[in-house]
Amino acid sequence: MTIVKINLHKVHADRSLDAKGGQIKINNNVSLKNVESMDFAVEGKKGIRFTFSFSCGYEPDLGKIEVEGQVLFVEAEDKVKEILDGWDKDKKIPIEIMEQIVNAALHKGNVQAIKISEEVSLPSPLPLPKVKPSSPAEEVKPEEKKE
């Protein structure tokens, strides 16, 4: 499987104006909404479009960020038929493909959520790295010159 592109078609955020301070819990979720064949082929492989929804909820009732988009990929025609048949029959796809699609959707959704969270004054949905000062015992001392 080769992921060709990830497109977004919806980015929405809202923040409660009467939110209270205190402990905040952030829940991230991604789900597949639809799987469909695409009308293009690349090097003998057929295309599939996975439509996904990513949401980031801030509890208690602080706000929500929603991102929707599509993961486009190409695969051998027999594998594409297997994926589409499985989706049409019971809304399931093979685990190895699901893993790649969900990871791509999570990555794209989290990047957008980080960007938009700053614009609406919500905490980042992912902990960002921070620099911590070293303790005095760990300080690096300048080398003494030897004469």
Secondary structure per residue as TSV (DSSP state, phi and psi in degrees):
chain	resnum	aa	ss	phi	psi
A	1	M	-	360.0	139.0
A	2	T	E	-128.2	119.2
A	3	I	E	-76.6	126.8
A	4	V	E	-93.1	-43.2
A	5	K	E	-163.8	154.7
A	6	I	E	-123.9	117.7
A	7	N	E	-107.6	145.3
A	8	L	E	-110.3	141.9
A	9	H	E	-127.5	-3.9
A	10	K	E	-151.3	130.1
A	11	V	E	-136.2	120.0
A	12	H	E	-137.6	138.3
A	13	A	E	-141.6	142.6
A	14	D	E	-142.5	148.6
A	15	R	E	-128.0	132.3
A	16	S	-	-67.4	131.9
A	17	L	T	-77.3	-22.3
A	18	D	T	-109.8	33.7
A	19	A	-	-68.3	141.2
A	20	K	-	-94.2	153.7
A	21	G	-	-75.9	-175.3
A	22	G	S	113.3	-162.2
A	23	Q	-	-65.0	130.4
A	24	I	-	-115.8	132.6
A	25	K	E	-111.8	131.4
A	26	I	E	-113.8	123.0
A	27	N	E	-112.5	116.9
A	28	N	E	-100.3	140.5
A	29	N	E	-146.0	140.6
A	30	V	E	-131.6	140.6
A	31	S	E	-144.3	153.3
A	32	L	E	-89.4	131.0
A	33	K	E	-100.1	-32.4
A	34	N	E	-160.5	152.7
A	35	V	E	-133.6	126.1
A	36	E	E	-147.2	155.0
A	37	S	E	-71.4	151.1
A	38	M	E	-113.9	155.9
A	39	D	E	-89.6	38.7
A	40	F	E	-143.1	159.5
A	41	A	E	-136.7	147.3
A	42	V	E	-128.6	121.3
A	43	E	T	48.8	45.0
A	44	G	T	80.0	2.9
A	45	K	E	-104.6	147.3
A	46	K	E	-93.8	158.0
A	47	G	E	-102.1	149.1
A	48	I	E	-133.6	144.8
A	49	R	E	-115.8	121.0
A	50	F	E	-102.7	117.9
A	51	T	E	-93.1	127.6
A	52	F	E	-124.5	161.4
A	53	S	E	-130.2	128.9
A	54	F	E	-118.1	132.1
A	55	S	E	-133.1	149.1
A	56	C	E	-132.9	106.3
A	57	G	E	-102.6	136.0
A	58	Y	E	-107.8	118.5
A	59	E	E	-109.7	146.3
A	60	P	T	-87.5	115.5
A	61	D	T	46.1	44.5
A	62	L	T	-87.6	-38.2
A	63	G	E	170.1	-174.8
A	64	K	E	-155.4	143.3
A	65	I	E	-122.7	132.2
A	66	E	E	-126.6	135.1
A	67	V	E	-132.0	130.7
A	68	E	E	-125.4	145.9
A	69	G	E	-168.7	-166.4
A	70	Q	E	-137.4	137.7
A	71	V	E	-103.4	121.0
A	72	L	E	-104.2	132.2
A	73	F	E	-147.7	163.9
A	74	V	E	-122.0	149.1
A	75	E	E	-157.2	164.9
A	76	A	-	-57.7	146.4
A	77	E	H	-57.0	-40.5
A	78	D	H	-66.3	-37.2
A	79	K	H	-69.1	-38.7
A	80	V	H	-60.8	-44.5
A	81	K	H	-61.8	-42.3
A	82	E	H	-61.2	-43.6
A	83	I	H	-64.6	-47.9
A	84	L	H	-64.9	-39.9
A	85	D	H	-63.4	-43.1
A	86	G	H	-63.0	-39.1
A	87	W	H	-69.0	-44.8
A	88	D	H	-63.9	-36.6
A	89	K	H	-73.8	-54.7
A	90	D	H	-141.2	24.0
A	91	K	S	56.7	35.6
A	92	K	-	-124.9	150.7
A	93	I	-	-131.1	158.8
A	94	P	-	-56.3	142.0
A	95	I	H	-58.4	-38.0
A	96	E	H	-67.5	-30.6
A	97	I	H	-79.9	-41.3
A	98	M	H	-57.2	-43.0
A	99	E	H	-58.7	-46.6
A	100	Q	H	-67.1	-41.6
A	101	I	H	-67.4	-47.2
A	102	V	H	-64.4	-40.5
A	103	N	H	-62.9	-41.1
A	104	A	H	-64.6	-43.1
A	105	A	H	-66.2	-41.2
A	106	L	H	-62.0	-43.6
A	107	H	H	-61.0	-52.2
A	108	K	H	-63.8	-43.0
A	109	G	H	-63.9	-44.2
A	110	N	H	-65.9	-39.5
A	111	V	H	-61.1	-45.8
A	112	Q	H	-66.4	-39.8
A	113	A	H	-64.2	-38.3
A	114	I	H	-62.9	-45.0
A	115	K	H	-60.9	-51.0
A	116	I	H	-76.0	-26.3
A	117	S	H	-60.7	-37.0
A	118	E	H	-66.2	-38.0
A	119	E	H	-67.1	-31.5
A	120	V	T	-107.6	13.9
A	121	S	T	58.8	46.1
A	122	L	-	-107.9	152.3
A	123	P	-	-62.9	152.0
A	124	S	-	-60.0	137.1
A	125	P	S	-70.5	-15.8
A	126	L	S	-123.3	141.7
A	127	P	-	-66.3	128.1
A	128	L	-	-91.4	148.3
A	129	P	-	-62.9	145.7
A	130	K	-	-130.4	148.3
A	131	V	-	-89.8	131.8
A	132	K	-	-113.1	134.9
A	133	P	-	-67.3	145.3
A	134	S	-	-77.9	155.8
A	135	S	-	-74.2	158.2
A	136	P	G	-56.3	-31.7
A	137	A	G	-68.3	-24.9
A	138	E	G	-95.5	-1.5
A	139	E	-	-62.4	143.2
A	140	V	-	-86.7	126.0
A	141	K	-	-93.1	142.2
A	142	P	-	-64.7	145.4
A	143	E	-	-68.3	142.1
A	144	E	-	-83.9	141.8
A	145	K	-	-77.3	136.4
A	146	K	-	-102.1	130.8
A	147	E	-	-108.6	360.0
